[in-house]
């Protein structure tokens, strides 16, 4: 059963504890909050996977009081470790925990339903860029991979 909050239909939200953190699943269609406020106390980073067929601009938001929200930048761990202010594609995004609460907000909604799987992680994002750089290098000779 789903509930309607403002202009946004929010899908059932489930919370599943795991050994290294907590998985929160949800999503929705329409403009507004599509992953309701999640308490991040005790966690250091968040991995957010977006799937589904949808057209919207999604922003990741943090708050210390659960009332006043600010947009936060995430990182798409693709080949260039790009910083993301607005998510518009299905992908996995990594974010540091910078506030007590976290939510996902949709604006510019056009169509479809986005499915969100957010993983609250005990691990920090420290070294994330170095890990990507290491993964992009040939360990036998120290040269970048896929370079001709």
Backbone as CSV, one residue per row, in Angstrom:
resi,resn,N_x,N_y,N_z,CA_x,CA_y,CA_z,C_x,C_y,C_z
1,UNK,0.847,-1.175,0.000,0.000,0.000,0.000,0.891,1.236,0.000
2,UNK,0.580,2.183,-0.835,1.362,3.417,-0.863,0.542,4.551,-0.269
3,UNK,1.240,5.603,0.112,0.539,6.759,0.660,0.858,7.972,-0.192
4,UNK,-0.040,8.923,-0.217,0.165,10.130,-1.000,0.511,11.265,-0.049
5,UNK,1.634,11.927,-0.321,2.101,13.047,0.496,2.300,14.217,-0.449
6,UNK,1.470,15.223,-0.388,1.579,16.350,-1.309,1.377,15.883,-2.740
7,UNK,2.292,16.259,-3.624,2.206,15.860,-5.025,2.931,14.548,-5.283
8,UNK,3.541,13.989,-4.263,4.392,12.826,-4.436,3.731,11.566,-3.907
9,UNK,3.738,10.524,-4.728,3.306,9.224,-4.241,4.552,8.511,-3.753
10,UNK,4.578,8.183,-2.468,5.732,7.517,-1.889,5.428,6.036,-1.784
11,UNK,6.337,5.211,-2.316,6.164,3.773,-2.228,6.447,3.308,-0.811
12,UNK,6.082,2.067,-0.508,6.385,1.508,0.800,7.869,1.662,1.094
13,UNK,8.195,2.088,2.281,9.580,2.234,2.697,9.882,1.099,3.666
14,UNK,10.931,0.335,3.366,11.331,-0.747,4.256,12.744,-0.494,4.762
15,UNK,13.020,-0.944,5.966,14.335,-0.777,6.584,14.834,-2.167,6.953
16,UNK,16.051,-2.512,6.450,16.629,-3.828,6.693,18.023,-3.687,7.280
17,UNK,18.234,-4.075,8.555,19.586,-4.022,9.130,20.503,-5.040,8.437
18,UNK,21.766,-4.675,8.236,22.770,-5.584,7.683,24.009,-5.509,8.563
19,UNK,24.988,-6.350,8.284,26.193,-6.368,9.108,26.957,-5.048,9.067
20,UNK,27.042,-4.406,7.897,27.823,-3.183,7.776,27.010,-1.909,7.762
21,UNK,25.694,-1.997,7.977,24.866,-0.798,7.926,23.391,-1.150,7.867
22,UNK,22.616,-0.301,7.199,21.171,-0.481,7.083,20.761,-0.149,5.656
23,UNK,19.899,-0.974,5.060,19.369,-0.717,3.729,17.957,-0.163,3.876
24,UNK,17.687,0.962,3.206,16.368,1.583,3.214,15.875,1.601,1.780
25,UNK,14.731,1.001,1.527,14.191,0.932,0.176,12.903,1.724,0.106
26,UNK,12.703,2.408,-1.006,11.502,3.199,-1.197,11.503,3.780,-2.596
27,UNK,10.872,4.910,-2.763,10.817,5.571,-4.058,9.479,6.247,-4.230
28,UNK,9.215,6.706,-5.435,7.945,7.358,-5.662,7.837,7.975,-7.027
29,UNK,6.742,8.665,-7.236,6.517,9.388,-8.480,5.903,10.731,-8.133
30,UNK,6.296,11.748,-8.857,5.791,13.089,-8.610,6.870,13.986,-8.035
31,UNK,6.524,15.245,-7.813,7.478,16.213,-7.266,7.356,16.232,-5.753
32,UNK,8.481,16.397,-5.083,8.494,16.458,-3.624,9.435,15.423,-3.050
33,UNK,9.298,15.132,-1.776,10.154,14.160,-1.098,9.770,12.762,-1.565
34,UNK,10.732,12.006,-2.117,10.421,10.647,-2.574,11.105,9.573,-1.731
35,UNK,12.079,9.951,-0.918,12.587,9.067,0.128,12.506,9.875,1.410
36,UNK,11.550,9.543,2.273,11.348,10.336,3.489,12.586,10.369,4.376
37,UNK,12.612,11.306,5.271,13.721,11.544,6.180,14.212,10.274,6.858
38,UNK,15.531,10.076,6.793,16.190,8.922,7.393,17.179,9.442,8.430
39,UNK,17.138,8.890,9.629,18.084,9.266,10.691,19.417,8.576,10.418
40,UNK,20.489,9.347,10.246,21.804,8.801,9.899,22.744,8.698,11.093
41,UNK,22.239,8.914,12.307,23.083,8.886,13.497,23.855,7.564,13.585
42,UNK,25.176,7.664,13.728,26.024,6.484,13.861,26.594,5.972,12.554
43,UNK,26.210,6.565,11.427,26.702,6.133,10.120,27.606,7.209,9.528
44,UNK,28.486,6.811,8.608,29.465,7.740,8.045,29.265,8.060,6.571
45,UNK,28.548,7.205,5.850,28.319,7.474,4.431,27.020,6.808,3.997
46,UNK,26.562,7.211,2.819,25.313,6.695,2.266,25.565,6.322,0.813
47,UNK,25.119,5.149,0.426,25.144,4.715,-0.965,23.696,4.678,-1.434
48,UNK,23.383,5.416,-2.496,22.011,5.506,-2.995,21.966,4.969,-4.420
49,UNK,21.172,3.915,-4.633,21.004,3.382,-5.980,19.627,3.772,-6.492
50,UNK,19.609,4.362,-7.693,18.366,4.773,-8.342,18.103,3.831,-9.510
51,UNK,16.885,3.303,-9.569,16.485,2.450,-10.684,15.067,2.827,-11.093
52,UNK,14.590,2.200,-12.140,13.241,2.448,-12.627,13.273,3.236,-13.921
53,UNK,12.093,3.536,-14.408,11.936,4.353,-15.612,11.293,5.653,-15.152
54,UNK,12.054,6.748,-15.209,11.592,8.007,-14.646,12.295,9.177,-15.325
55,UNK,11.685,10.328,-15.226,12.267,11.584,-15.697,11.989,12.634,-14.639
56,UNK,13.059,13.055,-13.950,12.947,14.071,-12.903,14.355,14.523,-12.540
57,UNK,14.444,15.558,-11.746,15.710,16.006,-11.184,15.671,15.660,-9.703
58,UNK,16.587,14.795,-9.272,16.617,14.377,-7.880,17.775,15.037,-7.159
59,UNK,17.508,15.559,-5.979,18.579,16.124,-5.153,18.623,15.362,-3.835
60,UNK,19.836,15.209,-3.339,20.062,14.589,-2.047,20.116,15.715,-1.026
61,UNK,19.442,15.554,0.094,19.344,16.631,1.068,19.709,16.147,2.472
62,UNK,20.280,17.066,3.256,20.646,16.794,4.645,20.056,17.874,5.543
63,UNK,19.840,17.493,6.807,19.310,18.423,7.802,19.781,17.977,9.177
64,UNK,19.999,18.937,10.062,20.310,18.599,11.446,19.064,18.600,12.326
65,UNK,18.010,19.305,11.869,16.800,19.393,12.689,15.592,18.691,12.070
66,UNK,15.740,18.155,10.853,14.629,17.479,10.194,13.587,18.417,9.621
67,UNK,13.864,19.724,9.672,12.920,20.731,9.174,13.553,21.551,8.048
68,UNK,14.749,22.047,8.286,15.455,22.887,7.315,16.446,22.022,6.536
69,UNK,16.230,21.904,5.234,17.002,20.994,4.389,17.920,21.756,3.454
70,UNK,19.111,21.209,3.224,20.046,21.767,2.249,20.455,20.653,1.285
71,UNK,20.681,21.032,0.038,21.137,20.076,-0.961,22.588,19.699,-0.685
72,UNK,22.913,18.424,-0.859,24.286,17.950,-0.664,24.774,17.272,-1.933
73,UNK,26.060,17.345,-2.123,26.675,16.787,-3.324,27.034,15.323,-3.102
74,UNK,26.761,14.518,-4.105,27.136,13.111,-4.075,28.184,12.841,-5.134
75,UNK,28.617,11.606,-5.197,29.632,11.200,-6.163,29.172,9.945,-6.872
76,UNK,29.283,9.959,-8.192,28.975,8.778,-8.989,30.303,8.067,-9.245
77,UNK,30.509,6.905,-8.632,31.803,6.228,-8.765,31.970,5.570,-10.128
78,UNK,31.861,6.393,-11.160,32.084,5.906,-12.515,33.557,6.106,-12.870
79,UNK,33.880,6.077,-14.126,35.286,6.127,-14.529,35.983,7.429,-14.149
80,UNK,35.226,8.495,-13.916,35.871,9.778,-13.592,35.527,10.284,-12.191
81,UNK,34.810,9.492,-11.391,34.423,9.884,-10.033,33.811,11.290,-10.024
82,UNK,32.746,11.463,-10.799,32.170,12.789,-10.956,31.299,13.187,-9.774
83,UNK,31.394,14.458,-9.399,30.554,15.042,-8.362,29.185,15.340,-8.971
84,UNK,28.125,15.112,-8.197,26.767,15.258,-8.707,25.956,16.138,-7.762
85,UNK,25.388,17.210,-8.319,24.470,18.058,-7.559,23.032,17.598,-7.747
86,UNK,22.722,17.135,-8.958,21.381,16.681,-9.306,21.489,15.356,-10.043
87,UNK,20.780,14.343,-9.578,20.785,13.036,-10.232,19.652,12.988,-11.247
88,UNK,19.970,12.600,-12.464,18.964,12.502,-13.519,18.976,11.136,-14.190
89,UNK,19.828,10.221,-13.729,19.966,8.899,-14.331,19.991,7.816,-13.265
90,UNK,19.659,6.609,-13.678,19.845,5.452,-12.813,21.338,5.243,-12.614
91,UNK,21.756,5.129,-11.376,23.173,4.949,-11.057,23.267,4.697,-9.557
92,UNK,24.482,4.498,-9.079,24.749,4.439,-7.645,25.519,5.702,-7.280
93,UNK,25.068,6.392,-6.253,25.686,7.635,-5.804,26.173,7.446,-4.369
94,UNK,27.364,7.944,-4.079,27.954,7.872,-2.741,27.929,9.264,-2.129
95,UNK,27.555,9.350,-0.851,27.494,10.637,-0.164,28.067,10.501,1.237
96,UNK,28.785,11.520,1.691,29.180,11.526,3.102,27.973,11.905,3.956
97,UNK,27.922,11.423,5.177,26.878,11.861,6.111,27.333,13.203,6.670
98,UNK,26.565,14.263,6.374,26.956,15.590,6.859,25.906,16.216,7.759
99,UNK,24.770,15.541,7.913,23.711,16.020,8.798,23.071,14.839,9.500
100,UNK,22.264,15.117,10.477,21.609,14.048,11.235,20.607,13.291,10.374
101,UNK,19.946,13.994,9.441,18.901,13.375,8.635,19.224,13.491,7.147
102,UNK,18.689,12.550,6.371,18.914,12.489,4.921,17.582,12.203,4.237
103,UNK,17.371,12.827,3.067,16.205,12.527,2.248,16.533,12.765,0.780
104,UNK,15.669,12.259,-0.097,15.808,12.487,-1.537,14.582,13.262,-1.992
105,UNK,14.827,14.348,-2.739,13.771,15.267,-3.170,13.721,15.294,-4.700
106,UNK,12.525,15.238,-5.263,12.329,15.289,-6.720,11.743,16.633,-7.123
107,UNK,12.329,17.220,-8.151,11.764,18.428,-8.765,11.789,18.210,-10.272
108,UNK,11.132,19.072,-11.006,11.111,18.931,-12.459,10.578,17.580,-12.902
109,UNK,9.636,17.018,-12.134,9.097,15.693,-12.445,8.366,15.710,-13.779
110,UNK,8.691,14.736,-14.633,8.014,14.593,-15.924,7.168,13.322,-15.984
111,UNK,7.792,12.178,-15.575,7.047,10.921,-15.680,7.761,9.795,-14.941
112,UNK,7.034,8.693,-14.754,7.611,7.459,-14.245,7.704,7.364,-12.737
113,UNK,8.338,6.267,-12.310,8.540,5.993,-10.891,9.998,5.636,-10.671
114,UNK,10.617,6.290,-9.715,12.003,5.976,-9.366,11.988,5.064,-8.142
115,UNK,12.818,4.037,-8.188,12.982,3.124,-7.061,14.320,3.460,-6.411
116,UNK,14.328,3.610,-5.098,15.534,4.016,-4.371,15.919,2.943,-3.368
117,UNK,17.174,2.562,-3.400,17.726,1.688,-2.378,18.890,2.451,-1.753
118,UNK,18.722,2.897,-0.524,19.756,3.669,0.170,20.388,2.789,1.238
119,UNK,21.701,2.751,1.251,22.447,1.926,2.192,23.243,2.828,3.117
120,UNK,22.860,2.884,4.389,23.613,3.648,5.386,24.832,2.817,5.755
121,UNK,26.012,3.369,5.549,27.252,2.620,5.720,28.026,3.084,6.945
122,UNK,28.660,2.134,7.612,29.542,2.460,8.724,30.856,3.041,8.206
123,UNK,31.264,2.634,6.996,32.510,3.113,6.410,32.364,4.559,5.933
124,UNK,33.468,5.311,6.056,33.460,6.685,5.545,33.833,6.661,4.070
125,UNK,33.799,7.814,3.449,34.219,7.933,2.056,35.703,8.260,1.938
126,UNK,36.424,8.295,3.058,37.860,8.592,3.025,38.550,7.612,2.095
127,UNK,39.371,8.141,1.205,40.119,7.302,0.275,39.332,6.883,-0.944
128,UNK,38.093,7.352,-1.086,37.275,6.942,-2.224,37.924,7.307,-3.548
129,UNK,38.444,8.524,-3.656,39.111,8.936,-4.887,40.381,8.142,-5.155
130,UNK,41.146,7.865,-4.091,42.370,7.098,-4.252,42.057,5.685,-4.707
131,UNK,40.976,5.099,-4.187,40.609,3.740,-4.587,40.261,3.705,-6.063
132,UNK,39.549,4.730,-6.546,39.196,4.764,-7.959,40.436,4.942,-8.812
133,UNK,41.357,5.782,-8.352,42.581,5.986,-9.104,43.392,4.703,-9.138
134,UNK,43.478,4.009,-8.031,44.205,2.748,-7.982,43.557,1.736,-8.905
135,UNK,42.234,1.694,-8.914,41.546,0.739,-9.768,41.726,1.059,-11.242
136,UNK,42.004,2.305,-11.565,42.163,2.696,-12.954,43.596,2.554,-13.444
137,UNK,44.501,2.093,-12.582,45.912,1.969,-12.945,46.294,0.500,-13.132
138,UNK,47.192,0.249,-14.051,47.758,-1.079,-14.239,48.789,-1.291,-13.140
139,UNK,48.514,-2.216,-12.224,49.398,-2.405,-11.062,50.766,-2.963,-11.451
140,UNK,50.878,-3.573,-12.613,52.159,-4.151,-13.009,53.159,-3.097,-13.479
141,UNK,52.653,-1.980,-14.058,53.581,-0.975,-14.566,53.200,0.454,-14.178
142,UNK,52.111,0.646,-13.429,51.753,1.974,-12.944,51.185,2.906,-13.990
143,UNK,50.755,2.392,-15.160,50.184,3.249,-16.191,48.669,3.155,-16.158
144,UNK,47.967,4.201,-16.615,46.506,4.153,-16.635,46.001,3.052,-17.566
145,UNK,44.904,2.414,-17.152,44.275,1.399,-17.994,43.493,2.056,-19.122
146,UNK,43.235,1.313,-20.159,42.432,1.759,-21.299,43.000,2.989,-21.991
147,UNK,44.310,3.141,-21.971,44.955,4.234,-22.679,45.756,3.636,-23.820
148,UNK,45.533,4.149,-25.031,46.266,3.611,-26.192,47.247,4.620,-26.708
